[in-house]
Structure formats: C-alpha cells, structure tokens
Amino acid sequence: MMLKATLPLVTDPVLIFFIVLVIILLAPLLLNKLKIPHIIGMIVAGIVVGPYGIGLLERDASFEIFGQVGILYLMFLAGIEIDMYHLKKNLSKGLCFGMYTFMVPMVVGTLTSVYLLHFDWLTSILLASMYASHTLIAYPIVSRFGLTKSPAVIITIAGTIVTVLGALIVLAGVVGIYNEGSFNVVDLLKLLLMLVVYCLVIVYVFPRLTRWFFKKYSDNVTQFIYVLAMVFLASYSAKMIGLESVLGAFYAGLVLNRYIPNMSSLMNRIEFVGNAIFIPYFLIGVGMLINVNVIVSNWNTVYVAVVMSVVATLVKWLAAWLMQKSYRMTSTDRNMMFGLSNAQAAATLAAVMIGFNIGIFDESVLNGTIVMILVTCAVSSIVTERAAAKMKLDMLRDDNSSQMSNENRTCHTLISVANPITASSLVDLAILMRNERYGNKLYALHVRNDNSAGSRAIGRNSLDVAEQTAASVDTKLTPIERYDLNVVTGLVNTIEERDISQVIIGMHRKTTVIDSFFGSKVEQLLKSTNKMIVITRCFIPVSTITRIVVSVPDKAQFETCFKAWVMTIANLARQIGCRVIFCCHPEVQPYIRGVLRHERYDIRSEYRDVEEWDDFVLLANRILDDDLFIVISARRTSVSFNSSMDELPGFLQKYFSRNNLIVLYPEQFGDEVPLTSFVDPLSSDISGAPGGLWLTMASYYRRLVQLRKRFTHRKRVKKIDL
C-alpha cells in the first residue's frame, strides 16, 4: 500500500501508451531468460501496474477498447490461419472434441459446484458453462512455431466453436430461468434461427464482396483497412443477435482466409499489428482485473478460487485425454489440445459479469474467476509452448529423414522484371510458388542494353519495387541490375552464375501482326537454357483465384524434373487455398498423386481423363475468369513433346486470350528422380520405373504416332467436365 501511494496515477495518454509499449517490449525479453511464456508476463505486468497493484495505471476506456479489439483480433487470427482443407478433413474429430470439452466440464463442474462449493443447481450449471468455454489465448505460441496447420491445433479450434456456442446457449437459458422463473424454448429457437441466418449471410456476402474489392483495389493498406472493417462488422452483427462478438470475429476469419495467403504482405501486416499492439493490450487488461488483496484476505475466496482453478484445469485435461484415446493420438497431440483449450478469458469474463450483475454469483465467485483466469492462462501457455516445441522437433526430424535424397538440391528462382508495373505481381507469384524446404533463394533481374538515364531509372525502380514486395512478407530477395547485349543473354548468363533452377517471366504482349504469341525473347530463352521457365499472364490478383486447371501432356511422368513442376503447382495451390484440377492421361495421374503424397501436400486435387494433349482446347468454355489455367508444355527434344505443341501459341491466342494463364516448360536433362520413389501405390500397379532404353523406344514410338496424326485428322466431340 505504501508503494502504491508513492506512485502517482498516470493520466496522460502519451505516457500511458509509452508505459504499455515498454511492458510489451521488456516482458518477452526478461521472461525468455526464465523460460516463461511472455503471455504470462503480460498478465503479471497488468497485475503489477494496475489499480490493484502499484496503481500506476487505471483500467480506463483505452484498455477497454484496445482489450476488446485484442480478443477479437486473437479470434480472427485463429480463423484466418486455418487451412480450410485440413479443417474439413478433421471436422468430425473437431466436433467430437468439442462435445468432449463441453460435456465433461458441464457434468464434472456442476457436481463439484453443488457438493464442494455448496451452490444451488442453477448457479452450478452456469459456473460449469464457464469451465466449458475457453479462449485460444496461447494461439500466438502455436503461430510462432508454425504449427497452425497441425491436426491437433485444427481439432482444438474446431472444438472451440462447439464449446463456446454451447456455453452461450447455457448462459442464455440460465439467465432466462433466473429472470422469468422458467425455461423459454421460444427464445432459444429464435437464437438458433438467427444464428443460421447470420452464418448464411456472412458466407454468401463476404466472399463475393472481398473478391470484388481485392480485384478493384490492390493497395495493401486499403486491403488491410477493408479486412478489419469486415471483421468488426461480423463481430458487431453477432453481438446484435445475442451471440458473443468473438464468434463473429472467428467466423469472419474462416470466411476471409481464402483470400489472404499466408505468404502475402497483407497477412504479414495483419499478424504484425495484432501481435505487436492489440493482443498484448488485451493480456495486460486481463491482469488489471485481478485484485490480489481481496483474494488473500478472504479464505472463502481462496477456497473458491482453488476449487475453480483445479476443476477448470482437470476437466480440460480429461477432455483431451478422452480425445486421445478415442482416435489413438499421441501424447504430444493431447498436450497441445489441453494447452490450447485450458485458458479461460473472453467468454468466461462475459458469463461471470452477467451472473454477478443479476445476482446469481457473489463476490467470491467473481474474484475466484479472476484467479482461475490467471492460473489457466499460465498453465495453458506453459503446456502449449512445451508441446509446440516437441511437435516442431518431431516434424523437423521427419522432414530431415524424408529429404535425405534431396539435401544437396537447390531450387533458386530468378524473376525477370522489365518494368515497375509488373514487378510486384511477378514477385508475389514467385513467393507463392517457392519451396522453403530446399533453401529456395529469390533473385530479381533487370537487363538493359543501354546506359541512358531513363533506362537506368526504370531498372532501379523495377528492382526497388521487387525488393519491397519481398520484404513485405519477410522474404529476402537479391536484386541484380545487369548490362548485356540483350535480355536473353543477360538471363542465360545470370542463370549459370547463380545456379538458377527456374525462371519466372511475364508473358509478352503481342503488338504487331507478324509478332509471335510468346515473343522472340521467350523463344530464344527456351532454346538457350534447359531450366524450368514459367511464363505468366494474370489479369486478377493471384489471391482471388478460385481454381487452378492444369493441362498435362502424355508421358510427362518420364521427364527428369516431373517432380519439380508438380511441387511448384502444389506450393501455389497450398498458399492460395484453392483446388487443383489435373487434366491428363490416366497413366500420368498416379505419378502426380504419388508426388503429392510423398511430399505431404494436403491439397484439394482432382483429376480429369484426357487422351490427347491438345484436347485442352475443349476447356476453352470451361475456364472461368477467376480460374488460373496452367499449360505444361515441353521442349522439342523432350520425351513428352508432340507435334501438337507447335500449335500451342495459336491455340492460346485464339481460345484463351482473356484467361489467367501460365505456360510452364519443365527443366530438361536435370537430376534423375526415380519415379518408383513417389508413385502412388494406391492408384495403380506399376512394377518399376522405365529405364533409359525404354525411354528411347517410347520416344521413337511417340514420334511415329505424331507423324500419323499429321495425316489423320479426326473431329472430337467429347467434352471435359470441370
């Protein structure tokens, strides 16, 4: 108390914000040395500087506003970082865990409240609903370890939806019984009906509005403000129909995550602002609620707090244990689910304040709840961090063991930037396609053949834009400005000097009648190097792509770098979160499945049977404006080349002039990859990979078929259904 009197209350807004920033800065630095999660440090700091500590800061309107924004931001991040494909795969498990983590606390919590705390049944049921609900307060720890797509994490997040909804329904029912003396079924049905309508409106309106906005406005700051506006609109709408606003923020994240790739500047800004300001503000505000003096001075409060803390922790552990036994999960998964689901904060605070205001709870329960929040948040942070560290270590060991054959392989990417207008989109595409497991380095190259001031300015500006785009997603890009005879010579020389594996270049825009579709520079580049060449033309941002349709030639699986281009497309699909449709010969499909399975790409992939490569012309009316059409072509000396590829530029110009397009030429004569190492055994029965003699015979046979096709023209009337 004397210490509190010697420190005057700070009321100046600038000084308040400075003190909060100092806490946010120093808490992680000091507690990391003690091996304590910094989340606990934020809460403890709030206790110390708050009105019940040394009285340096008061929990004023700023902490109310920033704290509310922080919890909404936390739930929004949890939703936006979920992979919807993984969520659908683990949805049944998530619903099961949601039932466990709701029913076990309800049953055990009600009984312990009646027989240990001697509360009546109505109070005990409401108190048990507080045990059932939880807040993903330790989610930043999972995000920091890069485990947001782990099945245990996704199961816990899916279970959060179930248990929070259940707790809110119990809260509404108990309050109705207490106020009116009976349970009102009509009000409950009305709430459920409004919930269904709310979900349908959000899932229908938000995606269409977001796609339109992102196509029209590409500025990152404008997009960031738009995303925040949608989050708070969904949160307020949820509150208006009687739900918690945190559910609206989480649901907005689920709906919008399709348009915000993980490796994008927009995602980087969203995570930075939340983790740097709003979420720490919320944690400090939670600490300010804890009155240590009242808790210690009243033994009844201590007893209630101990019982509540022990029961809240025990029931969440029991739910995770039941989930582990039901699905034979590992102990690390159990600890991860327990750690994430143990913390009590947002919904618990809302329930206890409502119960206290209407007279169901007394002051001992209110103070015991604050202690329970501190204890469960501390346990949640410690358990989650330990489980995340062990899970990450196990993942790294598995990756190292599966990548031993590729440990010396590098996949450096060269981006040819000609002007500042297209530089940003090319870098975005390269980042989405890159494979970080192979130490992928990015280079941006601008080649000029004159030393005029204008040419130098364009080159420097183009490279600056490319470097800034990469820096916005914390990716290192090496800019290269080169003077050479022509662009092709500069590209080829840089490829050899930097050990480049793939080149990304913008598609040439046809300006004259005699000009070719690809342009003379691309044609010369294809003849001058055997590296992978990616030629791109996108009319809309890559993040708004709804489907990727890939046309694969026959015998593509026999190319030495077949695996490389499949992984490139898989990386793109995984980052965007859309499905991939491979249109290829049935013999190619098991190899594509095998690569995806062997490299652990859990993406939505579909397959369409195509007998002849040039049948992709039949897709002209099936490719939509929001689709990305990728054509896998081949050089003349490759096994998968056929005479129809000579007509490729004409086909693309005639039938796909208005579509988002990528033409990919795989690397030729690269490192040999044994096909049997990644062929899908569940898709076909293939005894072994073809040898060199077989490849030669297949090549000659293919040439004979091509000669026959030159003199035999048959009209195809079949359709490819996408």
Buried (B, 14 or more C-beta within 10 A) or exposed (E): EEEEEEEEEBEEEEEBBEBBEEBBEEBBEEBEEEEBBBBBBBBBBBBBBBBBBBBBBBBEEBBEEBBBBBBBBBBBBBBBBBBBBBBEBBEEBBBBBBBBBBBBBBEBBBEBBBEBBEBEEBBBBBBBBBBBBBBBBBBBBBBEBEBBBBBBBBBBBBBBBBBBBBBBBBBBBBBBBBEEEEEBEEBBEEBEEBBEEBBEEBEEEBBEEBBEBBBEBEEBEEBBEBBBEBBBBBBEBBBEBBBBBBBBBBBBBBBBBBBBBBBBBBBBBBBEBBBEBBBBBBBBBBBBBBBBEBBEEBEEBBBBBBBBBBBBBBBBBBBBBBBBEEBEBEEBBBBBBBBBBBBBBBBBBBBBEBBBEEEBBBEBBBBBBBBBBBBBBBBBBBBBBBBBBBBBEEBEEEEEEEEEEBEEBEBBBBBBBBEBEBBBBBBBBBBBBBBEBBEBBBBBBBBBEEEEEEBBEBBBBBBBBBBBBBEBBEBEBBBBBBEBEEBBBBBBBBBEEBEBBBBBBBBBEBEEEEEBBBBEBBBBBBEEBBBBBBBBBBEBBBBBBBBBBBBBBBBBBBBBBBBBBBBBBBBBBBBBBBBBBBBBBEEBBBBBBBBBBBBEBBBBBEBBEBEBBBBBBBBEEBBEEBBBBBBBBBBEEBBBBBBBBEEBBEBBEEBBEEBBBBBBBBBBEBEEBEBEEBBBEEBBEBEEBBEEEEBEEBBEEBEEEBEEBEEEEEEEEEEBEB
